[in-house]
Amino acid sequence: MLFAKKTPSSTDQDEDETTNDKTILQPQKTKNNDATQRPTFQEQNIVDLIIDPILTSPFFATFLFWLPFLANDKLRHRVTTFLSTYLDLTIAIPTTGICLILAVMYLSYQNRLMDIRLAQETTEQALATLKEIRSAQISYNDVNPREFEMALENYEYVLRQELGLRCIVPGVKVPNAPCDPFDREEDAVAVKMFLGMCITKDGKLETIDR
């Protein structure tokens, strides 16, 4: 008995070719999409890095306020004429100097408060790392002792840096500074337990007498 050899139909051939085409073209399409998406992502990051500091700068609004005055010659001439005619320089110059000194002091105070907040966050992170390493050392006993010592030294260092920022001169603290370590119970316990010290009210670390 003879069996007829089955010949592939044109429909089956078309489906195989379509499947092969999809298999071949699919990776190329993915690569093309990745290639087109990556430059856009990088360009957006670069633009953000350049524009965001400018727009968020406290001097940007001041620049926009004075821009019309700086660009207008007639307005500058009128203001200069008015000041030279009606303003008494013997009063204006000392007043301007005092205002500049107050402005510098205020900006310095705000910058110090910002530095204190950043130092506080760094101290909290260092303390969290120290506790995590100590907990792993007690629970699993597989932590290198040197790693714990480095975490302890880092915590003491950042804490001293924060306490230094909170003092204008030794014994005189920055007014209205937030979250003093003397009032933070977590730091008080950690300093006593890990360092064998205490935080004084005037912002110093002192060894506890035993």
C-alpha angles and dihedrals in degrees: 000000000000123000120211114237110243112234119204112251124232090252093058091048091051091050092049092049091048091050092049091048091052091048092051099040098044098074090046091053091051092049091049091051091050091048093051095045100048099063090049091053092049094046090052092053092049092049091049092050091052102039103036096063090049096049094043095047114114089224094059094078091047090051091052090049094053097037096090090049093050093047097048115078095188092051092050091049093050093049092048092049092048094050094047092048104042106020122089106222093200088068100031097055097053091042091051091048092052091048091051092050091050091048092051091048092049093049091047090051092051091048090051091051090051091050090050092053091050091047090050091053090049091051092050091051092048091050092049090051091048092051092047093052092045091050092050090048092054097041103041104013090215099112120111109246089223090059090056091047091052092050090049093050091047092052093049091048097050091043091054089048091053092048089050092053091051092060124073090193127351108295096011114095128204105261119248094006109164126242104006112208088228087066096040106098094196093057093043091055093043093049091050095044102040104026102028089230140107134222113241124215092251091057106264136127113234129181116247113239111233 
